Amino acid sequence: MSKMDRRTFLGRSASVTFGATLVSAPGLMLAEPTISYAQSPPVPNNNPMDNKLMDADAHALRSLAQTYFDGAYEMDADKFASIFHPASSVTKVGDDGNVSVTPIAAWLAAVRSLTAPKQLGLGRQDQILSIDVEGELALVKLKLQIPPRYFTDLLSCLKVNGTWKIAQKVMTSKT
């Protein structure tokens, strides 16, 4: 794509990102969303129905993230199963440097064998970094802590029969 074509393309596309920090004891406090645009502001949307759908999608995806955070803190495979599509998988680069793709059923089985941070009385550090929605596709970027590791997860979500489900989790972690 030439520079002229790229500018034309970027001038017509925009990305909305909702960023919010979540702080949790029993409940989460959600900061006001921030909106940023890639290259240029979007064309104003004067259709109230589209705006309501966008708000509903953002709310549903924040709810999905909350369930995800709760599932991780409680190591609750059933909570995770409620938000993952049955055909989904978890992808990561292992400590050996190799990429592994684990079907969700095997990943949930592993979750069932782990000790929950909640059982250990550990605090939470849950954060939604961004939510990007395009029709029935969304990307949710999260950070969370399951001591001693800190995780960054990218959740590719699809709206399936009107409900958002995680179709793919790509993760990285560090100590």
N, C-alpha and C positions, 0 to 999 in steps of 0.2 A: 504494500500500500504506500503510495507516495505521500510526502508531507502535506500536500494540498488536500489529498483525500482524507488523511488522518484528521486534519483540523476540521474538515467538514463533518466527519463522523463524530468526533468528540464534541463538536458544537451542538450536535443533535441528541447526544445521549447524556443522561445524568444519572447519578447514583445517590440515593438517600441512605444515610447511615444513622441509626439510632444508637447512641452510646450511653450506657448508664452503669454506674457503680452500684453493686449490691452489697449491703452489709447485713449480716444475719446473726441473730441470736435465735429465738424461735421463729421470727418472721423476718422478712427482708424489707429494707427501705430502698425504694427505687428513686434515683435522682431524675431530674427533668431530662428528657431525651435531648440530645444535641443532633443537629442536622447538618451534614456537610455535603457539598456537591462536587462531583468530578468535573473539572474544567469550567463548566458554565451552568448557570441555574436552569432548572427545568422549565419547560413551557408551563405556565400556570394551568392548573386543572380546576375548572369551574364546575365540574360534575360532582354534586354532593354525594351521589351514590358511590362513586369511585373513592372519594375521601373517606366515607364510612367503611368501605371494604378495607382500605389501607389501614385505618385505625384498628379495625377488628383483627386483621392479620397480625399487626404489630403486637396487639394485646395477647392474641393466641400464642404467638412465638415467645413472648416474655413468660407466659404461663408454662409453656413447654420447657423453657430454660429453668424455671423455678423447680419443676418436677425433676429435671435432670440434676440440678444441684442437690435437691433433697435425696434423690436416689444415691448419689455419690456419698453424701454425708452419712446416710443410713446403710449404705451398701445393700440397697433394696432392689433385687433383681426384678421384682414384679413392677415396681415404679418405672424402672428403665424399660421393661418390656412394653409398658403402656404407651410409650412415646416413640419407640423404634418400630419401623416397618419390619415384618417377619423376614423379608428378603435382604435386610441391610447387613452391613459388615463394619468392622473396625479396622482401620489401617494405621500403621505406625512404622517408624524405623526403630528397630530393636537396638539394644546395647551393642550387638555385634555388627551393626551397620547395615543389616539387611532389612528390607521392607517385608512386613508380615501383614496379611489380610486374614482376619478372623471372622467367620460367620457369626451373626449376632447370637445364635443359640449357644455356641461354644463360649462366647464372651460372657453371656449371662450366667452360664455354669461356673465360670471362674469367679465372677462377682459374688456368687453364693458362698464361696469358700473364704472370702476375705473378711477381716475384722473391720467393722465400721468405725470411722473416726468418732462418731457419736458415742459408741460404746466406750471409747478411750477417753471421753470427756474433752476432746480437742475442739478448738474454735474453728470458725469457718472464715474463709476468704473467697467469696464467690463474686464474680464480676462478668457482666455482659459487656463485651468490647464493641460489638456491632451486630446489627441485624440488617440484612439487605434482601429486599423482596422484589421479585420480578414475576408477576402473575402467580402461577402455582409453584414457583420455585423460590426458595429462600436459603440464605447462608447465615448461620448464627455463629459468631466467634465468641468463645468463652474462656475465662481463666478461673481455675479453682485449685484448691490445695487439699491434697490427701497426704498428710505428713508421712514421710519426709519429702514427698515429691510435690512439685508445682506443675500443673498441667495447662496447656493451651489446646483447646479443642475447636475444630471447625466442624459444624454440624450442617451437612447438606440436607435440606428438608424439602419434602414435596407435599402439596395439599392433595390428599387422597380422599375422595368422597367427602369433601368439605372439611377434613380434619388434617392438621399439620402432623406429619410423621418424619422422623429422622430416617433418611435413606442411606446415609453414609456418614460415619464419624472418622475424621482424620485427626490424629492426636500427636502431640509431642510432650515430653516432660523433662524436668531437670530437678536436681536436689539442691 
